[in-house]
């Protein structure tokens, strides 16, 4: 797997986790500090991208990462 694809895959997961945690925080009336939401999303995306790259299965995330690759 190319380095560019891994970065794009990380971005896909990071945006996903950031959106999910932000919505949880929004509906929880901002009980979680923004820095924790950002750091949690970063760590979760890093773990998810590494596990995804290790599994070598093709999913929808790979298709989205391919489109991001064309941009970067």
Backbone bond lengths (Angstrom), bond angles and torsions (degrees), N, CA, C in turn:
res aa  C-N    CA-C-N  psi(-1)  N-CA   C-N-CA  omega(-1)  CA-C   N-CA-C  phi
1 X - - - 1.454 - - 1.531 108.19 -
2 X 1.306 115.72 134.67 1.451 120.81 -176.92 1.520 111.17 -73.44
3 X 1.330 114.15 155.48 1.460 120.34 178.52 1.530 110.84 -63.82
4 X 1.317 116.43 -37.90 1.466 121.12 179.66 1.535 110.65 -63.75
5 X 1.315 116.83 -38.19 1.460 121.02 179.40 1.534 110.93 -68.23
6 X 1.328 116.78 -38.14 1.458 120.54 178.33 1.525 111.10 -65.06
7 X 1.317 117.11 -39.75 1.469 121.06 177.79 1.523 110.10 -65.54
8 X 1.317 116.58 -43.15 1.466 120.80 178.70 1.526 110.97 -65.21
9 X 1.306 116.80 -38.62 1.459 121.54 177.19 1.526 110.52 -64.05
10 X 1.325 116.44 -41.63 1.464 120.68 176.01 1.527 110.21 -60.33
11 X 1.312 117.80 -42.86 1.463 120.78 179.87 1.524 111.99 -63.31
12 X 1.316 117.03 -39.18 1.465 120.78 177.74 1.523 110.05 -60.53
13 X 1.323 116.29 -49.05 1.464 119.75 -179.35 1.526 111.70 -68.38
14 X 1.325 117.58 -36.83 1.462 120.66 -179.91 1.532 110.89 -63.22
15 X 1.302 116.88 -45.55 1.470 120.48 179.02 1.523 110.42 -64.13
16 X 1.322 116.67 -40.41 1.460 120.80 178.23 1.528 111.71 -61.65
17 X 1.328 116.76 -51.47 1.461 120.22 -179.17 1.526 111.83 -66.52
18 X 1.317 117.24 -36.53 1.463 120.33 178.50 1.528 110.49 -63.62
19 X 1.318 116.82 -41.81 1.463 120.36 179.26 1.527 110.89 -66.40
20 X 1.320 116.89 -43.94 1.462 120.31 -178.83 1.526 111.09 -65.22
21 X 1.323 117.57 -48.99 1.459 119.86 -179.62 1.523 112.13 -66.39
22 X 1.319 117.20 -33.45 1.467 119.82 177.10 1.522 111.35 -66.25
23 X 1.334 116.94 -39.94 1.467 119.63 177.41 1.521 111.17 -66.93
24 X 1.326 117.64 -39.77 1.461 120.61 176.47 1.527 110.07 -61.32
25 X 1.324 116.22 -43.62 1.459 120.84 179.17 1.523 111.37 -66.09
26 X 1.311 117.31 -38.89 1.465 121.25 179.41 1.529 111.29 -62.56
27 X 1.322 115.57 -47.87 1.462 119.37 -179.40 1.525 112.08 -75.23
28 X 1.323 116.88 -13.58 1.467 121.21 174.53 1.511 111.45 -93.86
29 X 1.326 116.32 14.57 1.470 123.31 178.47 1.527 112.35 58.52
30 X 1.307 115.85 45.20 1.468 123.93 173.59 1.525 112.70 56.28
31 X 1.321 117.04 46.94 1.459 120.62 178.68 1.528 112.23 -82.46
32 X 1.323 116.60 -17.34 1.466 121.29 -179.70 1.537 107.92 -102.33
33 X 1.331 117.71 128.43 1.470 119.17 176.91 1.537 111.10 -61.46
34 X 1.317 115.94 147.71 1.467 120.84 -177.48 1.525 111.55 -60.39
35 X 1.321 117.41 -35.07 1.462 120.00 179.97 1.532 111.23 -65.10
36 X 1.330 117.20 -34.52 1.467 121.04 178.24 1.527 110.14 -70.83
37 X 1.327 116.97 -39.33 1.466 121.04 176.94 1.533 109.56 -61.49
38 X 1.321 116.67 -45.90 1.459 121.37 -179.19 1.532 111.05 -65.33
39 X 1.338 116.46 -47.75 1.465 120.40 -179.13 1.532 111.27 -65.31
40 X 1.330 116.79 -40.86 1.460 120.31 178.28 1.513 111.94 -63.03
41 X 1.329 116.25 -40.72 1.462 120.77 177.82 1.519 110.81 -64.93
42 X 1.319 116.22 -41.04 1.460 121.31 -179.59 1.525 110.60 -62.78
43 X 1.316 116.30 -48.27 1.466 120.67 -178.39 1.528 111.00 -65.96
44 X 1.330 116.84 -44.80 1.462 120.48 179.83 1.531 110.90 -62.99
45 X 1.335 117.11 -40.63 1.465 120.80 179.01 1.519 111.37 -66.83
46 X 1.310 116.71 -38.25 1.460 120.44 178.69 1.529 110.38 -63.38
47 X 1.314 116.75 -46.16 1.466 121.21 179.20 1.527 110.73 -64.58
48 X 1.341 116.43 -45.43 1.466 120.04 -179.17 1.525 111.42 -63.26
49 X 1.318 117.58 -41.45 1.465 120.64 -179.74 1.526 111.15 -66.30
50 X 1.326 116.59 -40.24 1.462 119.51 178.68 1.528 111.62 -66.09
51 X 1.321 116.57 -43.76 1.464 119.73 178.41 1.521 111.64 -65.91
52 X 1.327 116.52 -37.53 1.462 120.69 179.25 1.527 110.38 -65.74
53 X 1.334 116.05 -44.53 1.463 119.80 -179.93 1.532 111.19 -65.22
54 X 1.323 115.96 -34.16 1.455 120.29 179.52 1.521 112.28 -70.16
55 X 1.339 116.95 -34.63 1.468 120.65 -176.14 1.531 112.57 -74.08
56 X 1.317 117.25 -26.04 1.472 123.88 178.55 1.527 113.26 58.35
57 X 1.334 116.87 30.75 1.465 121.43 174.54 1.528 108.17 -98.72
58 X 1.310 116.19 142.04 1.457 120.92 178.38 1.521 109.32 -88.34
59 X 1.330 116.36 127.10 1.459 122.05 179.04 1.525 109.25 -132.91
60 X 1.307 115.31 -176.86 1.462 121.19 177.28 1.530 110.34 -63.01
61 X 1.313 117.07 -30.48 1.470 120.67 178.11 1.523 110.64 -61.47
62 X 1.322 117.34 -34.33 1.469 120.70 177.63 1.527 111.11 -67.11
63 X 1.325 115.84 -37.66 1.469 119.52 177.83 1.528 110.62 -65.58
64 X 1.320 116.50 -42.73 1.461 120.20 177.77 1.527 110.98 -65.94
65 X 1.329 116.69 -39.07 1.457 120.86 178.24 1.528 110.94 -64.26
66 X 1.314 116.27 -35.96 1.471 120.57 178.61 1.509 110.53 -62.36
67 X 1.338 117.14 -39.69 1.456 120.71 177.88 1.528 111.43 -68.36
68 X 1.319 117.37 -36.36 1.465 120.80 177.05 1.521 110.09 -67.76
69 X 1.323 116.62 -37.14 1.464 121.10 177.88 1.521 112.19 -56.45
70 X 1.325 115.63 -38.38 1.453 119.43 -179.55 1.530 111.66 -66.81
71 X 1.338 116.37 -27.11 1.462 120.51 179.98 1.534 110.66 -79.37
72 X 1.356 116.22 -41.54 1.472 119.14 -177.82 1.473 112.89 -95.34
